[in-house]
Amino acid sequence: MRVVIQRVTSASVTIAGNVHSAIGQGLLVLLGIGPEDGPEDIDWLVRKVAGLRIFDDEAGVMNRSVVEIGGEALVVSQFTLMASTKKGNRPSYIGAAGHELAIPLYESFCQALSAATGRPVGTGVFGADMKVELVNDGPVTICIDSRNRV
């Protein structure tokens, strides 16, 4: 699994002209799922995301997690994070999991992140054409891959 985490002051997902999900201060998490991913990847990534100390403390130092600030999270499925660009200029997406595996893992990730943060998690709609808007705070953007834990 791969995530791109953006610290935001706000973020939303719009589908067919209607706002599906919106959050205030917190994290926008773009989630890519590969065919080899499973529950252990979810557990590890959720702990990382929920515990990531990228919010300022009273001294202005990035020392607080989304949990500590009472922030929100919005998770959007993003199969393009699994793209390979080794050959040519057209990305290959064969490294992305199919719907039958990816949808349950996406839903499990969202449920686990909600449990870890103690707050409901906003979501997109798997496979939908989504318009994602965000105000990146900082900007702060972090990439994490569960295959690179060392």
N, CA, C and O atoms as a GROMACS GRO file, in nm:
protein
  600
    1MET      N    1   0.085  -0.118   0.000
    1MET     CA    2   0.000   0.000   0.000
    1MET      C    3   0.089   0.123   0.000
    1MET      O    4   0.195   0.127   0.062
    2ARG      N    5   0.041   0.221  -0.070
    2ARG     CA    6   0.110   0.349  -0.073
    2ARG      C    7   0.011   0.458  -0.035
    2ARG      O    8  -0.106   0.455  -0.073
    3VAL      N    9   0.060   0.554   0.043
    3VAL     CA   10  -0.022   0.669   0.075
    3VAL      C   11   0.056   0.797   0.047
    3VAL      O   12   0.177   0.804   0.064
    4VAL      N   13  -0.018   0.896   0.004
    4VAL     CA   14   0.031   1.033   0.000
    4VAL      C   15  -0.057   1.107   0.099
    4VAL      O   16  -0.179   1.112   0.085
    5ILE      N   17   0.008   1.163   0.200
    5ILE     CA   18  -0.063   1.231   0.308
    5ILE      C   19  -0.037   1.380   0.295
    5ILE      O   20   0.078   1.424   0.285
    6GLN      N   21  -0.144   1.458   0.294
    6GLN     CA   22  -0.130   1.602   0.288
    6GLN      C   23  -0.196   1.664   0.411
    6GLN      O   24  -0.312   1.636   0.442
    7ARG      N   25  -0.119   1.748   0.479
    7ARG     CA   26  -0.175   1.822   0.593
    7ARG      C   27  -0.259   1.934   0.534
    7ARG      O   28  -0.210   2.013   0.453
    8VAL      N   29  -0.385   1.940   0.574
    8VAL     CA   30  -0.477   2.036   0.512
    8VAL      C   31  -0.549   2.119   0.618
    8VAL      O   32  -0.566   2.078   0.732
    9THR      N   33  -0.592   2.238   0.574
    9THR     CA   34  -0.684   2.315   0.657
    9THR      C   35  -0.828   2.281   0.618
    9THR      O   36  -0.921   2.301   0.696
   10SER      N   37  -0.844   2.228   0.496
   10SER     CA   38  -0.974   2.177   0.451
   10SER      C   39  -0.952   2.092   0.327
   10SER      O   40  -0.854   2.109   0.254
   11ALA      N   41  -1.046   2.000   0.304
   11ALA     CA   42  -1.043   1.915   0.184
   11ALA      C   43  -1.183   1.862   0.158
   11ALA      O   44  -1.263   1.847   0.251
   12SER      N   45  -1.211   1.834   0.032
   12SER     CA   46  -1.343   1.779  -0.002
   12SER      C   47  -1.334   1.694  -0.128
   12SER      O   48  -1.241   1.706  -0.208
   13VAL      N   49  -1.434   1.607  -0.143
   13VAL     CA   50  -1.450   1.524  -0.262
   13VAL      C   51  -1.586   1.555  -0.320
   13VAL      O   52  -1.688   1.546  -0.251
   14THR      N   53  -1.588   1.591  -0.447
   14THR     CA   54  -1.712   1.619  -0.518
   14THR      C   55  -1.730   1.516  -0.628
   14THR      O   56  -1.637   1.486  -0.702
   15ILE      N   57  -1.852   1.461  -0.637
   15ILE     CA   58  -1.884   1.362  -0.738
   15ILE      C   59  -2.010   1.408  -0.810
   15ILE      O   60  -2.113   1.433  -0.746
   16ALA      N   61  -2.003   1.418  -0.941
   16ALA     CA   62  -2.117   1.460  -1.024
   16ALA      C   63  -2.176   1.592  -0.974
   16ALA      O   64  -2.298   1.610  -0.974
   17GLY      N   65  -2.090   1.684  -0.932
   17GLY     CA   66  -2.133   1.816  -0.890
   17GLY      C   67  -2.181   1.826  -0.747
   17GLY      O   68  -2.216   1.935  -0.701
   18ASN      N   69  -2.182   1.715  -0.674
   18ASN     CA   70  -2.228   1.716  -0.535
   18ASN      C   71  -2.113   1.682  -0.440
   18ASN      O   72  -2.037   1.589  -0.465
   19VAL      N   73  -2.101   1.760  -0.332
   19VAL     CA   74  -1.997   1.732  -0.233
   19VAL      C   75  -2.034   1.602  -0.162
   19VAL      O   76  -2.139   1.592  -0.098
   20HIS      N   77  -1.946   1.504  -0.174
   20HIS     CA   78  -1.968   1.374  -0.111
   20HIS      C   79  -1.913   1.371   0.031
   20HIS      O   80  -1.975   1.314   0.121
   21SER      N   81  -1.797   1.433   0.051
   21SER     CA   82  -1.730   1.435   0.181
   21SER      C   83  -1.648   1.561   0.194
   21SER      O   84  -1.594   1.611   0.095
   22ALA      N   85  -1.639   1.614   0.314
   22ALA     CA   86  -1.558   1.734   0.338
   22ALA      C   87  -1.507   1.730   0.481
   22ALA      O   88  -1.575   1.683   0.573
   23ILE      N   89  -1.385   1.781   0.498
   23ILE     CA   90  -1.326   1.790   0.631
   23ILE      C   91  -1.267   1.928   0.652
   23ILE      O   92  -1.245   2.004   0.556
   24GLY      N   93  -1.242   1.960   0.777
   24GLY     CA   94  -1.168   2.080   0.813
   24GLY      C   95  -1.022   2.043   0.832
   24GLY      O   96  -0.967   1.966   0.754
   25GLN      N   97  -0.959   2.097   0.935
   25GLN     CA   98  -0.817   2.072   0.959
   25GLN      C   99  -0.791   1.924   0.982
   25GLN      O  100  -0.862   1.857   1.057
   26GLY      N  101  -0.688   1.873   0.914
   26GLY     CA  102  -0.654   1.732   0.932
   26GLY      C  103  -0.569   1.681   0.818
   26GLY      O  104  -0.477   1.748   0.772
   27LEU      N  105  -0.602   1.558   0.774
   27LEU     CA  106  -0.522   1.489   0.673
   27LEU      C  107  -0.607   1.446   0.554
   27LEU      O  108  -0.714   1.388   0.570
   28LEU      N  109  -0.556   1.475   0.435
   28LEU     CA  110  -0.609   1.415   0.313
   28LEU      C  111  -0.515   1.300   0.283
   28LEU      O  112  -0.395   1.320   0.266
   29VAL      N  113  -0.570   1.178   0.276
   29VAL     CA  114  -0.490   1.059   0.252
   29VAL      C  115  -0.531   0.998   0.119
   29VAL      O  116  -0.644   0.953   0.102
   30LEU      N  117  -0.438   0.998   0.023
   30LEU     CA  118  -0.459   0.930  -0.104
   30LEU      C  119  -0.401   0.790  -0.087
   30LEU      O  120  -0.285   0.775  -0.050
   31LEU      N  121  -0.482   0.686  -0.113
   31LEU     CA  122  -0.445   0.548  -0.084
   31LEU      C  123  -0.439   0.464  -0.210
   31LEU      O  124  -0.539   0.450  -0.282
   32GLY      N  125  -0.322   0.406  -0.236
   32GLY     CA  126  -0.304   0.312  -0.347
   32GLY      C  127  -0.287   0.171  -0.292
   32GLY      O  128  -0.212   0.150  -0.196
   33ILE      N  129  -0.356   0.075  -0.352
   33ILE     CA  130  -0.355  -0.062  -0.304
   33ILE      C  131  -0.304  -0.154  -0.413
   33ILE      O  132  -0.350  -0.150  -0.527
   34GLY      N  133  -0.206  -0.239  -0.377
   34GLY     CA  134  -0.150  -0.335  -0.470
   34GLY      C  135  -0.203  -0.475  -0.444
   34GLY      O  136  -0.264  -0.499  -0.340
   35PRO      N  137  -0.183  -0.568  -0.538
   35PRO     CA  138  -0.237  -0.704  -0.526
   35PRO      C  139  -0.176  -0.784  -0.411
   35PRO      O  140  -0.235  -0.882  -0.366
   36GLU      N  141  -0.059  -0.745  -0.364
   36GLU     CA  142   0.007  -0.818  -0.256
   36GLU      C  143  -0.028  -0.761  -0.118
   36GLU      O  144   0.019  -0.813  -0.017
   37ASP      N  145  -0.109  -0.657  -0.112
   37ASP     CA  146  -0.141  -0.590   0.013
   37ASP      C  147  -0.246  -0.668   0.092
   37ASP      O  148  -0.329  -0.739   0.036
   38GLY      N  149  -0.240  -0.652   0.225
   38GLY     CA  150  -0.333  -0.721   0.312
   38GLY      C  151  -0.351  -0.649   0.444
   38GLY      O  152  -0.309  -0.535   0.460
   39PRO      N  153  -0.415  -0.717   0.540
   39PRO     CA  154  -0.445  -0.657   0.670
   39PRO      C  155  -0.322  -0.604   0.744
   39PRO      O  156  -0.330  -0.503   0.813
   40GLU      N  157  -0.208  -0.671   0.730
   40GLU     CA  158  -0.088  -0.625   0.800
   40GLU      C  159  -0.043  -0.489   0.746
   40GLU      O  160   0.012  -0.408   0.821
   41ASP      N  161  -0.064  -0.463   0.617
   41ASP     CA  162  -0.030  -0.333   0.559
   41ASP      C  163  -0.122  -0.225   0.616
   41ASP      O  164  -0.078  -0.114   0.646
   42ILE      N  165  -0.249  -0.259   0.630
   42ILE     CA  166  -0.345  -0.164   0.688
   42ILE      C  167  -0.304  -0.129   0.830
   42ILE      O  168  -0.295  -0.011   0.865
   43ASP      N  169  -0.278  -0.231   0.912
   43ASP     CA  170  -0.241  -0.207   1.052
   43ASP      C  171  -0.119  -0.115   1.062
   43ASP      O  172  -0.120  -0.019   1.138
   44TRP      N  173  -0.017  -0.146   0.985
   44TRP     CA  174   0.107  -0.069   0.990
   44TRP      C  175   0.085   0.075   0.942
   44TRP      O  176   0.129   0.170   1.007
   45LEU      N  177   0.017   0.090   0.829
   45LEU     CA  178  -0.005   0.224   0.774
   45LEU      C  179  -0.096   0.309   0.861
   45LEU      O  180  -0.072   0.428   0.879
   46VAL      N  181  -0.200   0.249   0.915
   46VAL     CA  182  -0.291   0.326   1.002
   46VAL      C  183  -0.216   0.379   1.123
   46VAL      O  184  -0.234   0.494   1.162
   47ARG      N  185  -0.132   0.295   1.184
   47ARG     CA  186  -0.052   0.343   1.298
   47ARG      C  187   0.037   0.459   1.256
   47ARG      O  188   0.051   0.557   1.329
   48LYS      N  189   0.098   0.448   1.138
   48LYS     CA  190   0.186   0.555   1.088
   48LYS      C  191   0.106   0.683   1.064
   48LYS      O  192   0.146   0.791   1.109
   49VAL      N  193  -0.005   0.672   0.993
   49VAL     CA  194  -0.085   0.790   0.958
   49VAL      C  195  -0.140   0.857   1.083
   49VAL      O  196  -0.127   0.978   1.098
   50ALA      N  197  -0.201   0.780   1.171
   50ALA     CA  198  -0.262   0.837   1.292
   50ALA      C  199  -0.157   0.897   1.386
   50ALA      O  200  -0.185   0.993   1.458
   51GLY      N  201  -0.037   0.841   1.386
   51GLY     CA  202   0.066   0.888   1.477
   51GLY      C  203   0.164   0.987   1.418
   51GLY      O  204   0.251   1.038   1.489
   52LEU      N  205   0.151   1.015   1.289
   52LEU     CA  206   0.245   1.105   1.220
   52LEU      C  207   0.241   1.244   1.283
   52LEU      O  208   0.137   1.310   1.284
   53ARG      N  209   0.354   1.288   1.334
   53ARG     CA  210   0.362   1.416   1.405
   53ARG      C  211   0.398   1.527   1.307
   53ARG      O  212   0.514   1.564   1.291
   54ILE      N  213   0.294   1.580   1.241
   54ILE     CA  214   0.316   1.684   1.140
   54ILE      C  215   0.235   1.811   1.166
   54ILE      O  216   0.225   1.898   1.080
   55PHE      N  217   0.176   1.820   1.285
   55PHE     CA  218   0.101   1.940   1.322
   55PHE      C  219   0.179   2.016   1.429
   55PHE      O  220   0.243   1.955   1.515
   56ASP      N  221   0.174   2.147   1.422
   56ASP     CA  222   0.252   2.231   1.511
   56ASP      C  223   0.203   2.223   1.656
   56ASP      O  224   0.083   2.216   1.682
   57ASP      N  225   0.300   2.225   1.748
   57ASP     CA  226   0.268   2.239   1.889
   57ASP      C  227   0.268   2.388   1.922
   57ASP      O  228   0.277   2.472   1.833
   58GLU      N  229   0.257   2.421   2.051
   58GLU     CA  230   0.250   2.563   2.092
   58GLU      C  231   0.378   2.639   2.060
   58GLU      O  232   0.376   2.762   2.055
   59ALA      N  233   0.489   2.569   2.038
   59ALA     CA  234   0.615   2.635   2.004
   59ALA      C  235   0.636   2.645   1.852
   59ALA      O  236   0.739   2.693   1.806
   60GLY      N  237   0.536   2.599   1.775
   60GLY     CA  238   0.547   2.605   1.629
   60GLY      C  239   0.631   2.494   1.569
   60GLY      O  240   0.676   2.504   1.455
   61VAL      N  241   0.652   2.387   1.645
   61VAL     CA  242   0.730   2.272   1.599
   61VAL      C  243   0.634   2.160   1.561
   61VAL      O  244   0.538   2.134   1.633
   62MET      N  245   0.659   2.095   1.446
   62MET     CA  246   0.574   1.983   1.406
   62MET      C  247   0.597   1.867   1.503
   62MET      O  248   0.691   1.790   1.489
   63ASN      N  249   0.507   1.859   1.601
   63ASN     CA  250   0.525   1.764   1.709
   63ASN      C  251   0.394   1.699   1.754
   63ASN      O  252   0.392   1.627   1.854
   64ARG      N  253   0.286   1.724   1.681
   64ARG     CA  254   0.156   1.670   1.719
   64ARG      C  255   0.095   1.590   1.604
   64ARG      O  256   0.116   1.620   1.487
   65SER      N  257   0.021   1.487   1.642
   65SER     CA  258  -0.046   1.403   1.542
   65SER      C  259  -0.188   1.455   1.518
   65SER      O  260  -0.236   1.543   1.589
   66VAL      N  261  -0.252   1.400   1.418
   66VAL     CA  262  -0.391   1.436   1.388
   66VAL      C  263  -0.480   1.400   1.507
   66VAL      O  264  -0.578   1.470   1.534
   67VAL      N  265  -0.447   1.294   1.578
   67VAL     CA  266  -0.523   1.255   1.697
   67VAL      C  267  -0.509   1.361   1.805
   67VAL      O  268  -0.608   1.401   1.867
   68GLU      N  269  -0.387   1.407   1.828
   68GLU     CA  270  -0.360   1.504   1.935
   68GLU      C  271  -0.427   1.639   1.910
   68GLU      O  272  -0.462   1.709   2.006
   69ILE      N  273  -0.444   1.677   1.784
   69ILE     CA  274  -0.509   1.805   1.757
   69ILE      C  275  -0.660   1.792   1.738
   69ILE      O  276  -0.729   1.892   1.719
   70GLY      N  277  -0.711   1.668   1.742
   70GLY     CA  278  -0.854   1.646   1.718
   70GLY      C  279  -0.892   1.671   1.574
   70GLY      O  280  -1.005   1.712   1.545
   71GLY      N  281  -0.798   1.646   1.484
   71GLY     CA  282  -0.821   1.671   1.341
   71GLY      C  283  -0.901   1.561   1.274
   71GLY      O  284  -0.930   1.456   1.333
   72GLU      N  285  -0.935   1.588   1.150
   72GLU     CA  286  -1.016   1.496   1.071
   72GLU      C  287  -0.931   1.430   0.964
   72GLU      O  288  -0.817   1.470   0.940
   73ALA      N  289  -0.987   1.328   0.900
   73ALA     CA  290  -0.918   1.261   0.790
   73ALA      C  291  -1.017   1.235   0.676
   73ALA      O  292  -1.134   1.204   0.699
   74LEU      N  293  -0.967   1.248   0.554
   74LEU     CA  294  -1.042   1.216   0.432
   74LEU      C  295  -0.955   1.121   0.352
   74LEU      O  296  -0.842   1.155   0.318
   75VAL      N  297  -1.006   1.001   0.322
   75VAL     CA  298  -0.930   0.900   0.251
   75VAL      C  299  -0.990   0.879   0.112
   75VAL      O  300  -1.109   0.851   0.098
   76VAL      N  301  -0.906   0.894   0.010
   76VAL     CA  302  -0.948   0.880  -0.129
   76VAL      C  303  -0.868   0.769  -0.194
   76VAL      O  304  -0.745   0.772  -0.192
   77SER      N  305  -0.937   0.672  -0.251
   77SER     CA  306  -0.871   0.564  -0.323
   77SER      C  307  -0.803   0.622  -0.448
   77SER      O  308  -0.863   0.701  -0.521
   78GLN      N  309  -0.678   0.582  -0.472
   78GLN     CA  310  -0.599   0.642  -0.580
   78GLN      C  311  -0.514   0.534  -0.645
   78GLN      O  312  -0.396   0.518  -0.612
   79PHE      N  313  -0.573   0.458  -0.739
   79PHE     CA  314  -0.500   0.348  -0.802
   79PHE      C  315  -0.378   0.397  -0.879
   79PHE      O  316  -0.286   0.319  -0.901
   80THR      N  317  -0.376   0.522  -0.920
   80THR     CA  318  -0.263   0.573  -0.997
   80THR      C  319  -0.135   0.582  -0.914
   80THR      O  320  -0.027   0.596  -0.971
   81LEU      N  321  -0.146   0.574  -0.781
   81LEU     CA  322  -0.025   0.571  -0.698
   81LEU      C  323   0.056   0.445  -0.721
   81LEU      O  324   0.174   0.439  -0.688
   82MET      N  325  -0.007   0.343  -0.779
   82MET     CA  326   0.062   0.217  -0.804
   82MET      C  327   0.120   0.212  -0.946
   82MET      O  328   0.164   0.106  -0.991
   83ALA      N  329   0.121   0.323  -1.016
   83ALA     CA  330   0.167   0.328  -1.155
   83ALA      C  331   0.316   0.297  -1.166
   83ALA      O  332   0.396   0.329  -1.078
   84SER      N  333   0.350   0.233  -1.276
   84SER     CA  334   0.490   0.212  -1.312
   84SER      C  335   0.519   0.296  -1.435
   84SER      O  336   0.442   0.297  -1.531
   85THR      N  337   0.631   0.367  -1.430
   85THR     CA  338   0.671   0.451  -1.544
   85THR      C  339   0.807   0.408  -1.599
   85THR      O  340   0.878   0.488  -1.659
   86LYS      N  341   0.842   0.281  -1.577
   86LYS     CA  342   0.973   0.231  -1.620
   86LYS      C  343   0.989   0.230  -1.771
   86LYS      O  344   1.098   0.258  -1.822
   87LYS      N  345   0.881   0.198  -1.844
   87LYS     CA  346   0.889   0.192  -1.990
   87LYS      C  347   0.805   0.303  -2.051
   87LYS      O  348   0.688   0.319  -2.017
   88GLY      N  349   0.864   0.378  -2.139
   88GLY     CA  350   0.790   0.479  -2.214
   88GLY      C  351   0.733   0.589  -2.127
   88GLY      O  352   0.777   0.611  -2.014
   89ASN      N  353   0.635   0.658  -2.182
   89ASN     CA  354   0.575   0.772  -2.113
   89ASN      C  355   0.432   0.749  -2.070
   89ASN      O  356   0.372   0.834  -2.005
   90ARG      N  357   0.377   0.634  -2.106
   90ARG     CA  358   0.240   0.603  -2.064
   90ARG      C  359   0.248   0.512  -1.942
   90ARG      O  360   0.299   0.401  -1.952
   91PRO      N  361   0.198   0.557  -1.826
   91PRO     CA  362   0.205   0.475  -1.705
   91PRO      C  363   0.130   0.343  -1.720
   91PRO      O  364   0.027   0.336  -1.788
   92SER      N  365   0.183   0.241  -1.656
   92SER     CA  366   0.117   0.111  -1.649
   92SER      C  367   0.057   0.096  -1.510
   92SER      O  368   0.121   0.129  -1.410
   93TYR      N  369  -0.066   0.047  -1.505
   93TYR     CA  370  -0.134   0.033  -1.378
   93TYR      C  371  -0.152  -0.113  -1.336
   93TYR      O  372  -0.238  -0.143  -1.254
   94ILE      N  373  -0.072  -0.203  -1.393
   94ILE     CA  374  -0.086  -0.344  -1.359
   94ILE      C  375  -0.046  -0.372  -1.214
   94ILE      O  376  -0.076  -0.479  -1.161
   95GLY      N  377   0.022  -0.277  -1.150
   95GLY     CA  378   0.060  -0.292  -1.010
   95GLY      C  379  -0.050  -0.256  -0.912
   95GLY      O  380  -0.032  -0.268  -0.791
   96ALA      N  381  -0.165  -0.214  -0.964
   96ALA     CA  382  -0.279  -0.180  -0.877
   96ALA      C  383  -0.367  -0.303  -0.859
   96ALA      O  384  -0.386  -0.381  -0.952
   97ALA      N  385  -0.420  -0.320  -0.739
   97ALA     CA  386  -0.510  -0.432  -0.711
   97ALA      C  387  -0.642  -0.413  -0.786
   97ALA      O  388  -0.686  -0.300  -0.809
   98GLY      N  389  -0.703  -0.524  -0.823
   98GLY     CA  390  -0.836  -0.521  -0.883
   98GLY      C  391  -0.942  -0.486  -0.780
   98GLY      O  392  -0.918  -0.491  -0.659
   99HIS      N  393  -1.060  -0.451  -0.829
   99HIS     CA  394  -1.170  -0.410  -0.741
   99HIS      C  395  -1.201  -0.512  -0.632
   99HIS      O  396  -1.227  -0.476  -0.518
  100GLU      N  397  -1.199  -0.642  -0.668
  100GLU     CA  398  -1.239  -0.746  -0.573
  100GLU      C  399  -1.150  -0.750  -0.449
  100GLU      O  400  -1.195  -0.789  -0.342
  101LEU      N  401  -1.025  -0.709  -0.461
  101LEU     CA  402  -0.934  -0.701  -0.347
  101LEU      C  403  -0.929  -0.559  -0.291
  101LEU      O  404  -0.930  -0.540  -0.170
  102ALA      N  405  -0.923  -0.461  -0.379
  102ALA     CA  406  -0.900  -0.323  -0.337
  102ALA      C  407  -1.016  -0.264  -0.258
  102ALA      O  408  -0.993  -0.194  -0.160
  103ILE      N  409  -1.138  -0.291  -0.298
  103ILE     CA  410  -1.252  -0.230  -0.228
  103ILE      C  411  -1.259  -0.273  -0.081
  103ILE      O  412  -1.270  -0.187   0.006
  104PRO      N  413  -1.252  -0.403  -0.050
  104PRO     CA  414  -1.256  -0.440   0.092
  104PRO      C  415  -1.136  -0.385   0.172
  104PRO      O  416  -1.152  -0.348   0.288
  105LEU      N  417  -1.018  -0.380   0.109
  105LEU     CA  418  -0.902  -0.325   0.180
  105LEU      C  419  -0.917  -0.175   0.202
  105LEU      O  420  -0.880  -0.125   0.309
  106TYR      N  421  -0.970  -0.103   0.104
  106TYR     CA  422  -0.996   0.041   0.119
  106TYR      C  423  -1.093   0.064   0.234
  106TYR      O  424  -1.069   0.150   0.320
  107GLU      N  425  -1.202  -0.012   0.235
  107GLU     CA  426  -1.302   0.004   0.340
  107GLU      C  427  -1.245  -0.030   0.478
  107GLU      O  428  -1.275   0.038   0.577
  108SER      N  429  -1.163  -0.134   0.484
  108SER     CA  430  -1.098  -0.172   0.612
  108SER      C  431  -1.002  -0.064   0.658
  108SER      O  432  -0.996  -0.033   0.777
  109PHE      N  433  -0.926  -0.007   0.564
  109PHE     CA  434  -0.834   0.102   0.599
  109PHE      C  435  -0.912   0.219   0.659
  109PHE      O  436  -0.872   0.273   0.762
  110CYS      N  437  -1.020   0.258   0.595
  110CYS     CA  438  -1.100   0.371   0.645
  110CYS      C  439  -1.157   0.342   0.784
  110CYS      O  440  -1.155   0.430   0.871
  111GLN      N  441  -1.208   0.220   0.805
  111GLN     CA  442  -1.262   0.183   0.936
  111GLN      C  443  -1.153   0.183   1.043
  111GLN      O  444  -1.174   0.230   1.155
  112ALA      N  445  -1.035   0.130   1.007
  112ALA     CA  446  -0.925   0.125   1.104
  112ALA      C  447  -0.874   0.264   1.137
  112ALA      O  448  -0.841   0.292   1.252
  113LEU      N  449  -0.868   0.353   1.037
  113LEU     CA  450  -0.823   0.490   1.064
  113LEU      C  451  -0.925   0.564   1.149
  113LEU      O  452  -0.887   0.644   1.235
  114SER      N  453  -1.052   0.539   1.127
  114SER     CA  454  -1.156   0.599   1.210
  114SER      C  455  -1.141   0.554   1.355
  114SER      O  456  -1.152   0.635   1.447
  115ALA      N  457  -1.117   0.425   1.376
  115ALA     CA  458  -1.098   0.372   1.511
  115ALA      C  459  -0.972   0.432   1.576
  115ALA      O  460  -0.973   0.465   1.694
  116ALA      N  461  -0.866   0.447   1.498
  116ALA     CA  462  -0.740   0.500   1.551
  116ALA      C  463  -0.749   0.648   1.586
  116ALA      O  464  -0.686   0.693   1.682
  117THR      N  465  -0.828   0.723   1.511
  117THR     CA  466  -0.839   0.867   1.536
  117THR      C  467  -0.956   0.901   1.629
  117THR      O  468  -0.962   1.010   1.685
  118GLY      N  469  -1.047   0.807   1.645
  118GLY     CA  470  -1.164   0.832   1.729
  118GLY      C  471  -1.265   0.924   1.663
  118GLY      O  472  -1.348   0.984   1.731
  119ARG      N  473  -1.256   0.936   1.531
  119ARG     CA  474  -1.347   1.024   1.457
  119ARG      C  475  -1.390   0.956   1.328
  119ARG      O  476  -1.318   0.872   1.275
  120PRO      N  477  -1.507   0.993   1.277
  120PRO     CA  478  -1.546   0.941   1.146
  120PRO      C  479  -1.445   0.986   1.040
  120PRO      O  480  -1.390   1.096   1.049
  121VAL      N  481  -1.423   0.903   0.941
  121VAL     CA  482  -1.331   0.935   0.832
  121VAL      C  483  -1.413   0.963   0.707
  121VAL      O  484  -1.500   0.884   0.670
  122GLY      N  485  -1.386   1.075   0.643
  122GLY     CA  486  -1.450   1.106   0.516
  122GLY      C  487  -1.392   1.016   0.408
  122GLY      O  488  -1.276   0.974   0.416
  123THR      N  489  -1.472   0.988   0.307
  123THR     CA  490  -1.427   0.900   0.199
  123THR      C  491  -1.468   0.955   0.064
  123THR      O  492  -1.553   1.043   0.051
  124GLY      N  493  -1.403   0.898  -0.036
  124GLY     CA  494  -1.448   0.916  -0.173
  124GLY      C  495  -1.536   0.797  -0.207
  124GLY      O  496  -1.582   0.726  -0.118
  125VAL      N  497  -1.558   0.774  -0.336
  125VAL     CA  498  -1.632   0.657  -0.382
  125VAL      C  499  -1.539   0.581  -0.475
  125VAL      O  500  -1.493   0.634  -0.576
  126PHE      N  501  -1.512   0.457  -0.440
  126PHE     CA  502  -1.418   0.376  -0.515
  126PHE      C  503  -1.459   0.370  -0.663
  126PHE      O  504  -1.572   0.333  -0.696
  127GLY      N  505  -1.368   0.406  -0.750
  127GLY     CA  506  -1.390   0.399  -0.894
  127GLY      C  507  -1.466   0.516  -0.954
  127GLY      O  508  -1.481   0.522  -1.076
  128ALA      N  509  -1.513   0.608  -0.873
  128ALA     CA  510  -1.588   0.722  -0.925
  128ALA      C  511  -1.494   0.828  -0.981
  128ALA      O  512  -1.376   0.833  -0.945
  129ASP      N  513  -1.546   0.911  -1.068
  129ASP     CA  514  -1.472   1.028  -1.117
  129ASP      C  515  -1.490   1.137  -1.012
  129ASP      O  516  -1.596   1.198  -1.002
  130MET      N  517  -1.386   1.158  -0.934
  130MET     CA  518  -1.394   1.250  -0.820
  130MET      C  519  -1.314   1.377  -0.846
  130MET      O  520  -1.210   1.374  -0.911
  131LYS      N  521  -1.364   1.486  -0.794
  131LYS     CA  522  -1.292   1.612  -0.793
  131LYS      C  523  -1.251   1.636  -0.648
  131LYS      O  524  -1.335   1.654  -0.560
  132VAL      N  525  -1.120   1.634  -0.626
  132VAL     CA  526  -1.068   1.650  -0.491
  132VAL      C  527  -1.012   1.791  -0.477
  132VAL      O  528  -0.925   1.832  -0.554
  133GLU      N  529  -1.062   1.864  -0.380
  133GLU     CA  530  -1.013   1.999  -0.352
  133GLU      C  531  -0.949   1.998  -0.215
  133GLU      O  532  -0.997   1.932  -0.123
  134LEU      N  533  -0.841   2.075  -0.202
  134LEU     CA  534  -0.775   2.082  -0.073
  134LEU      C  535  -0.702   2.214  -0.060
  134LEU      O  536  -0.663   2.277  -0.158
  135VAL      N  537  -0.684   2.253   0.065
  135VAL     CA  538  -0.595   2.363   0.098
  135VAL      C  539  -0.482   2.299   0.177
  135VAL      O  540  -0.497   2.268   0.296
  136ASN      N  541  -0.368   2.279   0.109
  136ASN     CA  542  -0.253   2.215   0.171
  136ASN      C  543  -0.194   2.314   0.270
  136ASN      O  544  -0.166   2.428   0.236
  137ASP      N  545  -0.176   2.269   0.392
  137ASP     CA  546  -0.128   2.354   0.500
  137ASP      C  547   0.022   2.337   0.516
  137ASP      O  548   0.068   2.233   0.563
  138GLY      N  549   0.097   2.435   0.477
  138GLY     CA  550   0.244   2.431   0.491
  138GLY      C  551   0.316   2.478   0.367
  138GLY      O  552   0.373   2.587   0.369
  139PRO      N  553   0.318   2.405   0.261
  139PRO     CA  554   0.258   2.273   0.239
  139PRO      C  555   0.336   2.162   0.307
  139PRO      O  556   0.459   2.166   0.317
  140VAL      N  557   0.262   2.063   0.354
  140VAL     CA  558   0.322   1.943   0.411
  140VAL      C  559   0.263   1.824   0.337
  140VAL      O  560   0.142   1.801   0.341
  141THR      N  561   0.348   1.748   0.270
  141THR     CA  562   0.309   1.629   0.196
  141THR      C  563   0.408   1.518   0.225
  141THR      O  564   0.528   1.536   0.209
  142ILE      N  565   0.356   1.402   0.269
  142ILE     CA  566   0.439   1.289   0.308
  142ILE      C  567   0.396   1.167   0.227
  142ILE      O  568   0.276   1.141   0.213
  143CYS      N  569   0.492   1.091   0.175
  143CYS     CA  570   0.464   0.966   0.104
  143CYS      C  571   0.516   0.848   0.187
  143CYS      O  572   0.628   0.850   0.237
  144ILE      N  573   0.432   0.746   0.200
  144ILE     CA  574   0.470   0.626   0.276
  144ILE      C  575   0.428   0.504   0.196
  144ILE      O  576   0.317   0.499   0.141
  145ASP      N  577   0.516   0.405   0.189
  145ASP     CA  578   0.489   0.278   0.120
  145ASP      C  579   0.508   0.166   0.221
  145ASP      O  580   0.614   0.156   0.284
  146SER      N  581   0.408   0.082   0.237
  146SER     CA  582   0.417  -0.027   0.336
  146SER      C  583   0.521  -0.131   0.297
  146SER      O  584   0.556  -0.215   0.380
  147ARG      N  585   0.571  -0.128   0.176
  147ARG     CA  586   0.675  -0.221   0.132
  147ARG      C  587   0.814  -0.170   0.171
  147ARG      O  588   0.913  -0.243   0.158
  148ASN      N  589   0.823  -0.047   0.218
  148ASN     CA  590   0.952   0.013   0.259
  148ASN      C  591   0.947   0.048   0.406
  148ASN      O  592   0.951   0.165   0.443
  149ARG      N  593   0.939  -0.053   0.490
  149ARG     CA  594   0.926  -0.031   0.634
  149ARG      C  595   1.058  -0.014   0.706
  149ARG      O  596   1.061   0.030   0.821
  150VAL      N  597   1.166  -0.046   0.641
  150VAL     CA  598   1.297  -0.041   0.709
  150VAL      C  599   1.356   0.098   0.700
  150VAL      O  600   1.465   0.122   0.751
   0.00000   0.00000   0.00000
